[in-house]
Amino acid sequence: MTRVPTIDLFAGAGGLSIGATAAGADVRLHVDFDRAACATLRANTAHHTGEVLEADISSLTGRNLRTLARVERGEPLLIIGGPPCQPFSKAAFWSEDGDDAAFRRARSRGDTAPRPERHGHRPDERRFLVQDYLRVVAESKADGFVFENVASLLAPRNRPMLDALVAASRHAGFKTTLVKANAVEFGVPQRRERVFLLGARGGRPVAPAPTHALDPDRFPGRRRAVTAGAVLRPFKGRQFFEPEEVVEGRWAEHLRTVPPGWNYKAHTAWGGHPNPTFVTETRFWNFLLKLSPDLPSWTIPANPGPWTGPFHWDSRRLRTPELAALQTFPSGYTFTGSRRERVRQIGNAAPPV
């Protein structure tokens, strides 16, 4: 099989690169601005043979990238990548100051607080990295691209940015296909919705068909979704213990009595608790959220709060190799940096599978 020369922009910890390699790509260059992520890429030479460039994409040109990736004239080129998703995530619907900041701090502590009225948002400069992504795709004369981002890019607030990207892609000569996909339907033990824009010059890309289902009886030919219990079983030994996994503090006892697969609602009258502490629909859904071993995980976040899940059904925080397994990184994959940096890298990644 002839492998397609590929450049991974916003490569992060390398999730898209691993997946692309498995699909037939020759990833010759990984680009990211984050030092810890670049260190992780360099620490996994068994999975990444391309050059690692720590740089701001806005300072690069397509010609730069073709040279650095050693893509010769006449060779095909694929560009993959997902610009930072924070400007388009649900959290970005709220401003960073005033009553909203107090609201979010209170909720992160598990306290009750009235939700402030929504006002206009402050521009996040990272939104413009989407434009830089397509600029580089066009300048490098790439034959195709895979753009990945959060599902909330489809929300009315963010849709103009997506529509502009699609229009600009077509103007640059690409036929495009927009795909909203849930990772759990492709063999990932995690419910994780993302948007992909596929672009190609030679013909309209065809979206891959889902392979798994939560209820395979409704979808003949699909396999049953992979559960969290199946992938976390190898990591239950004490040799994987991390001090940060221990849960202590105000809501620790509440977490211990939340059944697997439930959240804070187990302590509400709605949930049948005899002495309810909370009222349903007054906390974020992932407050005291606990995994069930019999179901796939919920989305792994990059920056979880002290009481936001998913937590392990053993009433502890997930270990970093467990988080990596739920993201389908290969066994033994190395993540560099502090625990906070490792969790951020894992949560920001695209699941390789």
VONUNU-196497 format. One record per residue (C-alpha): residue number from 1; residue in three letters; x, y, z. Coordinates in steps of 0.001 Angstrom, whole numbers, plus 500000, padded with zeros to 6 digits. Layout:
DRENSE     i    aa     east    north       up
DRENSE   NUM   ALA        X        Y        Z
...
***
This chain:
DRENSE     i    aa     east    north       up
DRENSE     1   MET   500000   500000   500000
DRENSE     2   THR   501319   503456   499057
DRENSE     3   ARG   501123   505690   502115
DRENSE     4   VAL   499903   509247   501596
DRENSE     5   PRO   502276   511990   502820
DRENSE     6   THR   500447   513740   505655
DRENSE     7   ILE   500887   516780   507911
DRENSE     8   ASP   499124   516925   511289
DRENSE     9   LEU   498376   520501   512384
DRENSE    10   PHE   497430   521144   516034
DRENSE    11   ALA   498754   517630   516582
DRENSE    12   GLY   498453   517679   520385
DRENSE    13   ALA   499317   514327   521939
DRENSE    14   GLY   499068   512588   518556
DRENSE    15   GLY   495629   510996   518516
DRENSE    16   LEU   494808   511960   514930
DRENSE    17   SER   498319   511020   513796
DRENSE    18   ILE   497998   507496   515198
DRENSE    19   GLY   494591   507061   513595
DRENSE    20   ALA   495784   508442   510267
DRENSE    21   THR   498801   506125   510274
DRENSE    22   ALA   496558   503134   510906
DRENSE    23   ALA   494394   504275   507986
DRENSE    24   GLY   497310   504433   505561
DRENSE    25   ALA   498889   507846   506053
DRENSE    26   ASP   502594   508626   506246
DRENSE    27   VAL   502575   511398   508848
DRENSE    28   ARG   505784   513251   508102
DRENSE    29   LEU   505246   516368   510209
DRENSE    30   HIS   503460   517120   513494
DRENSE    31   VAL   502881   520788   514356
DRENSE    32   ASP   501743   522147   517716
DRENSE    33   PHE   502298   525250   519824
DRENSE    34   ASP   502134   523395   523164
DRENSE    35   ARG   505504   522386   524603
DRENSE    36   ALA   504182   519461   526688
DRENSE    37   ALA   502309   518013   523707
DRENSE    38   CYS   505411   518247   521524
DRENSE    39   ALA   507414   516472   524240
DRENSE    40   THR   504797   513707   524250
DRENSE    41   LEU   505071   513301   520472
DRENSE    42   ARG   508870   513069   520714
DRENSE    43   ALA   508596   510519   523534
DRENSE    44   ASN   506640   508074   521348
DRENSE    45   THR   508940   507374   518426
DRENSE    46   ALA   507440   503894   518034
DRENSE    47   HIS   504227   505616   516895
DRENSE    48   HIS   505514   508857   515356
DRENSE    49   THR   508367   508846   512856
DRENSE    50   GLY   507759   512331   511449
DRENSE    51   GLU   509364   515587   512519
DRENSE    52   VAL   507841   517477   515459
DRENSE    53   LEU   507637   521243   515031
DRENSE    54   GLU   506790   523421   518034
DRENSE    55   ALA   505397   526518   516331
DRENSE    56   ASP   502428   528853   515953
DRENSE    57   ILE   500586   527973   512751
DRENSE    58   SER   499904   531654   512064
DRENSE    59   SER   503639   532137   511482
DRENSE    60   LEU   503890   529316   508924
DRENSE    61   THR   503174   529071   505220
DRENSE    62   GLY   502153   526143   503093
DRENSE    63   ARG   505540   526204   501378
DRENSE    64   ASN   507266   526027   504791
DRENSE    65   LEU   505264   522968   505708
DRENSE    66   ARG   505817   521102   502436
DRENSE    67   THR   509576   521652   502826
DRENSE    68   LEU   509640   520568   506464
DRENSE    69   ALA   507538   517485   505665
DRENSE    70   ARG   509785   516643   502685
DRENSE    71   VAL   506845   516485   500289
DRENSE    72   GLU   508222   516568   496768
DRENSE    73   ARG   506600   518218   493767
DRENSE    74   GLY   504018   515841   492339
DRENSE    75   GLU   503516   513903   495580
DRENSE    76   PRO   499988   513915   497028
DRENSE    77   LEU   499464   515659   500361
DRENSE    78   LEU   496851   515226   503068
DRENSE    79   ILE   496485   517695   505960
DRENSE    80   ILE   494694   516684   509138
DRENSE    81   GLY   494021   518536   512370
DRENSE    82   GLY   491644   520096   514808
DRENSE    83   PRO   492205   523735   515828
DRENSE    84   PRO   491666   524436   519559
DRENSE    85   CYS   488048   523665   520377
DRENSE    86   GLN   487678   525889   523459
DRENSE    87   PRO   486267   528880   521513
DRENSE    88   PHE   483453   526646   520211
DRENSE    89   SER   482780   524457   523245
DRENSE    90   LYS   479676   524739   525402
DRENSE    91   ALA   481774   526389   528113
DRENSE    92   ALA   482588   529225   525724
DRENSE    93   PHE   478941   530247   525658
DRENSE    94   TRP   479629   532039   528941
DRENSE    95   SER   481815   535066   529428
DRENSE    96   GLU   484846   535093   531690
DRENSE    97   ASP   483903   537893   534051
DRENSE    98   GLY   481213   539389   536268
DRENSE    99   ASP   478345   537340   537669
DRENSE   100   ASP   479156   534460   535367
DRENSE   101   ALA   482578   533898   536953
DRENSE   102   ALA   480966   533713   540399
DRENSE   103   PHE   478351   531325   539021
DRENSE   104   ARG   480964   528965   537585
DRENSE   105   ARG   483138   529045   540699
DRENSE   106   ALA   480121   528215   542857
DRENSE   107   ARG   479081   525358   540586
DRENSE   108   SER   482618   523925   540486
DRENSE   109   ARG   482450   523745   544301
DRENSE   110   GLY   479063   522061   544119
DRENSE   111   ASP   477219   525049   545605
DRENSE   112   THR   473863   526319   544462
DRENSE   113   ALA   473995   529532   542427
DRENSE   114   PRO   471512   531259   540106
DRENSE   115   ARG   472452   531074   536446
DRENSE   116   PRO   473218   534578   535097
DRENSE   117   GLU   471614   535920   531976
DRENSE   118   ARG   473515   535215   528785
DRENSE   119   HIS   475092   538243   527160
DRENSE   120   GLY   477423   538708   524235
DRENSE   121   HIS   480739   536864   524244
DRENSE   122   ARG   484236   538260   524128
DRENSE   123   PRO   486088   537261   520963
DRENSE   124   ASP   488550   534427   521494
DRENSE   125   GLU   491594   534892   519272
DRENSE   126   ARG   491845   531129   518847
DRENSE   127   ARG   488724   531256   516680
DRENSE   128   PHE   490876   532658   513879
DRENSE   129   LEU   493067   529554   513859
DRENSE   130   VAL   490297   527938   511806
DRENSE   131   GLN   491059   530450   509069
DRENSE   132   ASP   494795   529790   509399
DRENSE   133   TYR   494114   526059   509062
DRENSE   134   LEU   492441   526482   505685
DRENSE   135   ARG   494987   529079   504608
DRENSE   136   VAL   497770   526557   505126
DRENSE   137   VAL   495760   523825   503371
DRENSE   138   ALA   495355   526063   500317
DRENSE   139   GLU   498922   527405   500325
DRENSE   140   SER   500420   523932   500569
DRENSE   141   LYS   498347   522806   497575
DRENSE   142   ALA   497099   519850   499596
DRENSE   143   ASP   494976   517275   497788
DRENSE   144   GLY   492718   516701   500783
DRENSE   145   PHE   492124   517557   504414
DRENSE   146   VAL   490385   516303   507544
DRENSE   147   PHE   489190   519044   509923
DRENSE   148   GLU   487986   517966   513381
DRENSE   149   ASN   486251   519963   516108
DRENSE   150   VAL   483566   519881   518800
DRENSE   151   ALA   479930   519203   517903
DRENSE   152   SER   478886   522610   519251
DRENSE   153   LEU   480466   524087   516130
DRENSE   154   LEU   477022   523304   514672
DRENSE   155   ALA   475300   525555   517240
DRENSE   156   PRO   473747   528801   515907
DRENSE   157   ARG   476383   530893   517663
DRENSE   158   ASN   479228   529040   515930
DRENSE   159   ARG   477588   527956   512683
DRENSE   160   PRO   478648   531071   510703
DRENSE   161   MET   482303   530120   511302
DRENSE   162   LEU   481662   526591   510032
DRENSE   163   ASP   479667   527796   507024
DRENSE   164   ALA   482464   530216   506137
DRENSE   165   LEU   484998   527367   506354
DRENSE   166   VAL   482894   525205   504024
DRENSE   167   ALA   482429   528061   501541
DRENSE   168   ALA   486132   528932   501584
DRENSE   169   SER   487042   525263   501094
DRENSE   170   ARG   484862   525051   498018
DRENSE   171   HIS   486275   528325   496705
DRENSE   172   ALA   489761   526796   497108
DRENSE   173   GLY   488732   523885   494889
DRENSE   174   PHE   487701   521252   497433
DRENSE   175   LYS   484561   519146   497421
DRENSE   176   THR   483489   518720   501022
DRENSE   177   THR   481478   516382   503235
DRENSE   178   LEU   480348   517418   506718
DRENSE   179   VAL   480092   514611   509247
DRENSE   180   LYS   478752   514639   512796
DRENSE   181   ALA   480043   511476   514436
DRENSE   182   ASN   479899   509864   517855
DRENSE   183   ALA   483106   508012   518747
DRENSE   184   VAL   481162   505241   520491
DRENSE   185   GLU   479758   504211   517087
DRENSE   186   PHE   483280   503578   515780
DRENSE   187   GLY   484616   501272   518503
DRENSE   188   VAL   485692   503890   521066
DRENSE   189   PRO   484517   503122   524644
DRENSE   190   GLN   483325   506702   525021
DRENSE   191   ARG   480343   508772   523948
DRENSE   192   ARG   482101   511687   522312
DRENSE   193   GLU   480422   513730   519586
DRENSE   194   ARG   482595   515594   517112
DRENSE   195   VAL   482249   517340   513753
DRENSE   196   PHE   484501   516465   510824
DRENSE   197   LEU   484806   518388   507590
DRENSE   198   LEU   486344   516191   504899
DRENSE   199   GLY   487741   517897   501812
DRENSE   200   ALA   489220   516529   498582
DRENSE   201   ARG   490068   517964   495189
DRENSE   202   GLY   489508   514774   493222
DRENSE   203   GLY   485968   513933   494333
DRENSE   204   ARG   483521   514327   497177
DRENSE   205   PRO   484692   512346   500238
DRENSE   206   VAL   482435   509565   501480
DRENSE   207   ALA   481737   509489   505217
DRENSE   208   PRO   482688   506194   506883
DRENSE   209   ALA   479819   504051   508118
DRENSE   210   PRO   479421   503422   511879
DRENSE   211   THR   480612   500015   513038
DRENSE   212   HIS   479234   499809   516600
DRENSE   213   ALA   475977   500562   518424
DRENSE   214   LEU   474748   500825   521997
DRENSE   215   ASP   471814   498645   520905
DRENSE   216   PRO   473099   496436   518052
DRENSE   217   ASP   469710   494725   517735
DRENSE   218   ARG   468458   497947   516143
DRENSE   219   PHE   471410   498112   513742
DRENSE   220   PRO   472060   494759   512050
DRENSE   221   GLY   475688   494285   511115
DRENSE   222   ARG   477067   496515   513853
DRENSE   223   ARG   478979   495269   516867
DRENSE   224   ARG   478056   496081   520434
DRENSE   225   ALA   479605   499287   521775
DRENSE   226   VAL   482784   498803   523811
DRENSE   227   THR   482255   499302   527552
DRENSE   228   ALA   484382   501188   530066
DRENSE   229   GLY   484699   498031   532159
DRENSE   230   ALA   486266   496109   529281
DRENSE   231   VAL   489070   498611   528706
DRENSE   232   LEU   489729   499640   532328
DRENSE   233   ARG   490038   496109   533728
DRENSE   234   PRO   493847   495907   533160
DRENSE   235   PHE   494491   499050   535225
DRENSE   236   LYS   492886   498128   538549
DRENSE   237   GLY   496126   496989   540209
DRENSE   238   ARG   497892   499044   542848
DRENSE   239   GLN   500879   499447   540537
DRENSE   240   PHE   498796   501987   538618
DRENSE   241   PHE   497892   504027   541715
DRENSE   242   GLU   498192   507817   541434
DRENSE   243   PRO   497976   510035   544536
DRENSE   244   GLU   495703   512459   542690
DRENSE   245   GLU   493049   509777   542220
DRENSE   246   VAL   492011   509943   545888
DRENSE   247   VAL   488805   511938   546380
DRENSE   248   GLU   488550   513948   549589
DRENSE   249   GLY   486544   516929   550678
DRENSE   250   ARG   483004   518212   550880
DRENSE   251   TRP   481248   515789   548525
DRENSE   252   ALA   483478   512718   548910
DRENSE   253   GLU   480905   510761   550913
DRENSE   254   HIS   478176   511696   548448
DRENSE   255   LEU   480324   510373   545606
DRENSE   256   ARG   480910   507092   547425
DRENSE   257   THR   477157   506490   547642
DRENSE   258   VAL   476373   507422   544023
DRENSE   259   PRO   475620   504159   542164
DRENSE   260   PRO   477638   503364   539014
DRENSE   261   GLY   476198   505173   536020
DRENSE   262   TRP   474545   507898   538123
DRENSE   263   ASN   475381   511459   539083
DRENSE   264   TYR   474286   513857   541848
DRENSE   265   LYS   470646   512993   541076
DRENSE   266   ALA   471088   509881   543202
DRENSE   267   HIS   470884   512333   546127
DRENSE   268   THR   467615   513959   545036
DRENSE   269   ALA   463983   513214   545782
DRENSE   270   TRP   463592   512483   542063
DRENSE   271   GLY   466243   509778   542446
DRENSE   272   GLY   464413   508288   545429
DRENSE   273   HIS   466844   509380   548132
DRENSE   274   PRO   465170   509407   551594
DRENSE   275   ASN   467140   512484   552710
DRENSE   276   PRO   467883   514416   549530
DRENSE   277   THR   470754   516901   549460
DRENSE   278   PHE   470160   518276   545963
DRENSE   279   VAL   467275   519226   543719
DRENSE   280   THR   467346   517718   540261
DRENSE   281   GLU   468362   519950   537324
DRENSE   282   THR   470172   522404   539634
DRENSE   283   ARG   473687   521080   538970
DRENSE   284   PHE   475697   520436   535850
DRENSE   285   TRP   474992   516938   534555
DRENSE   286   ASN   478582   515771   535208
DRENSE   287   PHE   478570   516797   538886
DRENSE   288   LEU   479481   513608   540830
DRENSE   289   LEU   479101   511660   537582
DRENSE   290   LYS   480260   508068   537959
DRENSE   291   LEU   481034   505540   535244
DRENSE   292   SER   479248   502227   534875
DRENSE   293   PRO   481471   499267   533958
DRENSE   294   ASP   478670   497970   531737
DRENSE   295   LEU   478431   501086   529546
DRENSE   296   PRO   480791   503277   527515
DRENSE   297   SER   482265   506311   529231
DRENSE   298   TRP   480959   509823   528861
DRENSE   299   THR   483228   512369   527165
DRENSE   300   ILE   486650   512665   528789
DRENSE   301   PRO   487217   516383   529548
DRENSE   302   ALA   490538   518161   529205
DRENSE   303   ASN   490101   520363   532286
DRENSE   304   PRO   487780   518659   534782
DRENSE   305   GLY   486693   520472   537917
DRENSE   306   PRO   487219   518936   541375
DRENSE   307   TRP   483733   517408   541466
DRENSE   308   THR   483013   516862   537790
DRENSE   309   GLY   483273   513410   536302
DRENSE   310   PRO   483384   510952   534975
DRENSE   311   PHE   484728   509300   538131
DRENSE   312   HIS   485607   505612   538383
DRENSE   313   TRP   482869   503351   539794
DRENSE   314   ASP   485272   502738   542703
DRENSE   315   SER   484659   506377   543743
DRENSE   316   ARG   488028   507733   542678
DRENSE   317   ARG   489382   509854   539866
DRENSE   318   LEU   490435   508022   536752
DRENSE   319   ARG   494126   507205   536418
DRENSE   320   THR   495934   508688   533443
DRENSE   321   PRO   496466   505287   531743
DRENSE   322   GLU   492734   504680   532190
DRENSE   323   LEU   491929   508006   530547
DRENSE   324   ALA   494302   507110   527710
DRENSE   325   ALA   492625   503705   527299
DRENSE   326   LEU   489171   505321   527116
DRENSE   327   GLN   490611   507513   524351
DRENSE   328   THR   492010   504353   522635
DRENSE   329   PHE   495653   505383   522779
DRENSE   330   PRO   497962   502377   522347
DRENSE   331   SER   499019   500488   525453
DRENSE   332   GLY   502163   501982   526962
DRENSE   333   TYR   501822   505328   525188
DRENSE   334   THR   503814   507943   527135
DRENSE   335   PHE   502372   511319   528161
DRENSE   336   THR   504795   513922   529485
DRENSE   337   GLY   504310   516648   532087
DRENSE   338   SER   502398   516967   535353
DRENSE   339   ARG   499147   515085   535889
DRENSE   340   ARG   497217   518230   534950
DRENSE   341   GLU   499171   518480   531682
DRENSE   342   ARG   498719   514777   530933
DRENSE   343   VAL   494972   514926   531566
DRENSE   344   ARG   494692   518019   529378
DRENSE   345   GLN   496564   516345   526520
DRENSE   346   ILE   494436   513206   526736
DRENSE   347   GLY   491146   515096   526984
DRENSE   348   ASN   491994   517339   524035
DRENSE   349   ALA   492973   514423   521792
DRENSE   350   ALA   490970   512759   519073
DRENSE   351   PRO   490574   509034   519859
DRENSE   352   PRO   492894   507224   517410
DRENSE   353   VAL   490403   504412   516730
***
